[in-house]
Amino acid sequence: MSIDGLSTGGTNKHAATSQKAKVVFSRRYIDNNLFSLHHHSSKDEKTFPTEHGLNVSRQIDDARKSLGLSERYGCAPHDLWVSRRPYPHKESIFSWLEEEVFPQSVGKSAHVQDGGKALVVTNTGGIRFDIFKGEFTKDTTFLVSPFTSGLRYIKDVPYKAANRIVEILNNEGPIMQAMSEQNIYLHPPEQVAARYRPEMFRSKQHWGAVSHAQSPLVHNEGSLIPGYTTHDDAGADGDDTVHSEIQFFYVPNCIQATVGFDPSKDDEPEKVDFIYNEFIEKWVILALEYLGEKYSVRDTHSYLGGKSFTAIMTDWVKEHWDVDGECA
């Protein structure tokens, strides 16, 4: 907050002040990038680093090396986004899982190879970060999916019921109400926050008004770098560094992949193995109960020897994304 228009001249100072002074509210959001840190500390790339900071950086680098976090598993051919693209979309990380990772990984099982059919369902909250074009490393694995839960399955579930589970888990109803009361969510945390901030769902580019105090952060080719952009009751000019707006789209609670058959070609089996992320087991069994199918935890089995979803994804990357090639 500041007071503009204060006057110190004239014989009647109180009158001049009452006529000219006004309270001005403003704010500035400083995001964490070196450009801003250099500017506000009145330093540059040579004077900003301290010996203490450089020592910390070296210790972090040593720790990363000891953990093997830079081990390369493959080269992502393009970006895959959690919320920056709609679902389905060729650049949606969930479309990638649904159309490639799950069908090709589960499709290797002896059961499917012998003609078995399967549905695979996982919650989108099991994915916590985007995949960027280029190196996919051990570090990337933990960033994208840091969980250890594996896949489980129920044998020979009637397809008509199994195919409706994802619908129940993606729509409002008693199951979703029960989850909400327990503060359990199946989709990514930012999607939960967006329910209370509908303005986050934007599909247009908006650069806002640039004031004299703001500086644009740009790519080498001159375009603005995507990043946080202010939209609040005071307007759209509160960012210390101007970015292009990051697009944000709604994603469902769960996604489903078909394995061994194609329902779009009227190829619907009578029964399927219903495979799911262990995290959603309680809700899968409850959904089946609503659909008139009685199952319990005793009817479930570990899939692929208990291998975690994260390990399944990593193995797929190693096999399909050219681990020995040059990343562009």
C-alpha positions in Angstrom: 0.0 0.0 0.0 1.2 3.5 -0.7 -0.2 7.1 -0.6 0.2 9.1 -3.8 -0.1 12.8 -4.2 1.2 14.1 -0.9 2.1 17.8 -1.2 4.7 19.6 0.9 4.3 23.0 -0.9 1.8 25.9 -0.4 0.6 27.7 2.6 -2.3 25.4 3.3 -0.6 22.0 3.5 -3.7 20.2 4.9 -5.9 21.4 2.1 -3.3 20.4 -0.6 -3.0 17.0 0.9 -6.7 16.4 1.1 -7.1 17.3 -2.5 -4.2 15.4 -4.0 -3.4 12.5 -1.7 -4.9 9.1 -2.4 -4.3 5.6 -1.1 -3.0 3.2 -3.8 -3.0 -0.6 -3.3 -0.6 -2.6 -5.5 1.2 -6.0 -5.3 4.0 -7.7 -7.0 4.5 -11.4 -7.3 8.1 -12.4 -7.6 8.6 -15.9 -9.0 11.7 -18.0 -8.3 13.9 -17.5 -11.3 17.5 -16.2 -11.5 16.4 -13.3 -13.7 14.3 -11.9 -10.8 16.8 -12.9 -8.1 19.6 -11.1 -9.9 17.5 -8.0 -10.4 16.2 -7.6 -6.8 19.6 -8.4 -5.2 21.3 -5.9 -7.6 23.7 -8.6 -8.7 24.4 -10.6 -11.9 25.5 -14.1 -12.8 29.0 -13.4 -11.6 28.3 -11.6 -8.3 25.1 -13.4 -7.2 26.6 -16.8 -6.3 28.2 -17.1 -2.8 30.8 -19.6 -1.7 28.3 -21.1 0.7 25.7 -21.4 -2.1 28.2 -23.0 -4.4 29.2 -25.5 -1.8 25.6 -26.5 -1.3 25.2 -26.9 -5.0 28.3 -29.2 -5.1 26.8 -31.3 -2.3 23.5 -31.6 -4.1 25.3 -32.7 -7.2 27.4 -35.3 -5.3 24.2 -36.6 -3.7 22.5 -36.9 -7.1 25.5 -38.8 -8.5 25.5 -41.2 -5.5 21.9 -42.0 -6.1 22.3 -42.4 -9.8 19.5 -39.9 -10.6 21.0 -39.0 -13.9 20.9 -42.5 -15.3 19.1 -42.3 -18.6 16.2 -44.6 -19.3 15.3 -43.2 -22.7 14.6 -40.1 -24.8 11.0 -38.7 -24.8 10.2 -37.8 -28.4 7.9 -34.9 -27.3 6.4 -33.2 -24.2 3.6 -35.0 -22.4 1.5 -32.8 -20.1 -0.7 -33.5 -17.0 -2.9 -30.4 -17.3 -1.6 -28.3 -20.1 -3.4 -30.3 -22.7 -7.0 -31.6 -22.7 -7.7 -35.3 -22.3 -7.7 -37.1 -24.7 -4.9 -35.5 -26.7 -1.7 -36.7 -28.4 0.3 -34.6 -25.9 -1.7 -35.7 -22.8 0.3 -37.9 -20.5 -2.9 -39.8 -19.8 -3.6 -40.5 -23.4 0.0 -41.9 -23.7 -0.7 -44.2 -20.7 -4.1 -45.3 -22.1 -3.1 -45.8 -25.7 0.5 -47.0 -25.4 1.9 -47.9 -22.0 -0.9 -50.0 -20.6 -2.0 -51.9 -23.8 1.6 -52.7 -24.7 2.8 -53.6 -21.2 -0.3 -55.7 -20.2 -0.5 -57.1 -23.7 2.7 -59.1 -23.0 1.0 -61.2 -20.4 0.5 -64.9 -21.1 -3.2 -64.5 -20.5 -3.6 -61.8 -23.1 -1.3 -63.6 -25.5 -3.6 -66.6 -25.2 -6.6 -64.6 -26.2 -7.6 -63.1 -22.8 -9.2 -59.6 -22.5 -8.5 -56.9 -19.9 -9.5 -53.5 -18.8 -6.9 -51.4 -17.0 -8.0 -48.5 -14.8 -5.7 -46.1 -12.9 -6.3 -42.8 -11.1 -4.8 -39.7 -12.7 -3.5 -38.6 -9.3 -0.8 -41.3 -9.6 0.9 -38.9 -12.1 2.4 -35.8 -10.4 4.5 -34.1 -13.2 4.9 -33.6 -16.9 7.4 -35.4 -19.1 9.5 -33.0 -21.2 11.0 -33.8 -24.6 14.5 -35.1 -24.1 16.2 -37.3 -21.5 14.0 -39.5 -19.3 16.1 -40.3 -16.3 15.8 -42.1 -13.0 15.1 -38.6 -11.5 12.3 -38.1 -14.1 10.7 -41.4 -12.9 10.4 -40.0 -9.3 9.1 -36.7 -10.5 6.4 -38.2 -12.7 5.3 -41.0 -10.4 6.8 -41.2 -6.9 4.5 -44.0 -5.7 5.1 -47.7 -5.0 1.6 -49.0 -5.4 1.3 -51.9 -7.8 -1.4 -53.3 -10.1 -4.0 -55.7 -8.9 -6.8 -57.5 -10.8 -10.1 -59.4 -10.5 -10.6 -62.3 -12.8 -13.4 -62.8 -15.1 -15.6 -59.7 -14.3 -18.6 -59.4 -16.6 -17.6 -56.8 -19.2 -20.9 -54.9 -18.9 -20.2 -54.1 -15.3 -16.4 -53.7 -15.5 -16.8 -51.1 -18.3 -19.0 -48.9 -16.1 -16.5 -48.7 -13.2 -14.5 -45.8 -14.7 -17.8 -44.0 -15.3 -18.8 -44.3 -11.7 -15.4 -43.2 -10.5 -15.4 -40.1 -12.8 -18.9 -38.8 -11.9 -20.6 -37.3 -8.9 -22.4 -39.9 -6.7 -22.3 -41.6 -3.4 -18.8 -43.0 -3.9 -17.4 -39.5 -4.8 -19.3 -38.1 -1.8 -17.7 -40.7 0.5 -14.2 -39.8 -0.8 -14.8 -36.1 -0.3 -15.9 -36.7 3.3 -12.6 -38.5 3.9 -10.5 -35.9 2.0 -9.5 -38.6 -0.6 -9.1 -37.5 -4.2 -8.2 -39.5 -7.3 -7.0 -36.8 -9.5 -3.8 -34.6 -9.2 -3.7 -32.0 -6.4 -3.8 -29.0 -8.8 -7.1 -30.3 -10.2 -8.5 -30.4 -6.7 -7.5 -26.8 -6.2 -9.0 -25.8 -9.5 -12.4 -26.8 -8.3 -12.3 -23.9 -6.0 -10.7 -21.6 -8.5 -12.6 -22.0 -11.8 -10.6 -19.2 -13.4 -7.7 -21.6 -13.6 -9.4 -23.4 -16.5 -8.2 -21.2 -19.3 -7.5 -22.2 -22.9 -6.3 -18.9 -24.3 -2.9 -17.2 -24.2 -2.9 -14.0 -22.0 0.1 -11.9 -21.4 -1.5 -9.3 -19.3 -0.6 -5.6 -19.2 3.1 -4.9 -18.9 4.1 -2.1 -16.5 7.4 -0.3 -16.5 8.4 -2.3 -13.4 7.9 -5.7 -15.1 10.4 -7.5 -17.3 9.5 -10.2 -19.9 11.3 -13.6 -19.6 11.7 -14.8 -23.2 13.0 -17.7 -25.2 16.0 -17.1 -27.5 13.6 -16.8 -30.4 11.8 -13.9 -28.7 8.6 -15.6 -27.5 7.6 -15.4 -23.8 8.3 -18.4 -21.6 5.2 -20.0 -20.0 4.9 -19.4 -16.3 2.7 -18.1 -13.5 0.4 -15.2 -14.6 -1.6 -13.1 -12.2 -5.4 -12.8 -12.5 -6.9 -11.3 -9.4 -9.2 -8.5 -8.2 -6.5 -6.0 -8.8 -6.1 -6.9 -12.5 -3.5 -8.8 -14.5 -0.3 -6.7 -14.0 1.0 -8.0 -10.7 3.8 -10.3 -12.0 7.4 -9.2 -11.5 8.4 -11.2 -14.5 6.0 -11.5 -17.5 5.2 -14.9 -18.8 2.8 -16.3 -21.4 0.0 -18.1 -19.6 0.2 -21.8 -18.9 -2.9 -23.5 -20.3 -4.8 -25.6 -17.8 -7.4 -28.2 -18.6 -9.7 -30.5 -16.6 -8.7 -34.2 -16.4 -10.9 -37.0 -15.1 -10.4 -38.9 -11.8 -9.5 -42.1 -13.7 -8.6 -43.3 -17.2 -9.2 -46.7 -18.8 -7.3 -48.8 -21.3 -8.6 -51.8 -23.2 -6.3 -54.7 -23.9 -6.9 -57.5 -26.3 -10.0 -56.1 -27.9 -11.4 -53.0 -29.6 -14.9 -51.9 -28.4 -15.1 -49.3 -31.1 -15.4 -52.2 -33.6 -18.2 -53.9 -31.6 -15.6 -56.3 -30.3 -16.9 -56.6 -26.8 -16.0 -59.7 -24.7 -18.3 -61.4 -22.2 -15.8 -61.2 -19.4 -12.5 -59.4 -18.7 -9.8 -59.3 -16.2 -10.2 -56.0 -14.4 -6.8 -54.5 -13.6 -6.4 -51.4 -11.5 -4.0 -49.4 -9.4 -3.9 -50.8 -5.9 -4.6 -47.3 -4.5 -8.2 -47.4 -5.8 -9.0 -51.0 -4.8 -11.6 -50.0 -2.1 -13.5 -47.8 -4.6 -13.4 -50.4 -7.4 -15.0 -53.1 -5.1 -17.6 -50.5 -3.9 -18.4 -49.5 -7.5 -18.9 -53.2 -8.5 -21.2 -53.6 -5.5 -23.3 -50.6 -6.8 -23.4 -52.5 -10.2 -24.7 -55.6 -8.6 -21.5 -57.6 -8.6 -20.3 -59.0 -5.3 -16.5 -59.0 -4.9 -14.2 -58.6 -1.9 -10.5 -58.1 -1.4 -10.2 -61.9 -1.2 -11.2 -62.0 -4.9 -8.2 -59.8 -5.9 -4.8 -60.8 -7.1 -1.4 -59.2 -7.5 -0.6 -58.4 -11.2 2.8 -58.9 -12.8 4.2 -60.2 -9.5 3.5 -57.0 -7.6 5.5 -54.7 -9.9 4.6 -51.1 -9.2 2.9 -48.9 -11.7 6.0 -46.7 -11.7 8.2 -49.7 -12.6 5.9 -50.7 -15.4 6.1 -47.2 -16.9 9.9 -47.1 -16.5 10.3 -50.5 -18.3 8.1 -49.3 -21.1 10.3 -46.2 -21.5 13.4 -48.3 -21.6 12.0 -50.5 -24.3 10.4 -47.9 -26.5 12.3 -44.6 -26.1 15.8 -45.4 -27.4 17.9 -45.5 -24.3 21.1 -45.6 -26.3 20.3 -42.9 -28.8 21.0 -39.2 -28.8 18.3 -37.1 -27.2 17.4 -34.1 -29.4 
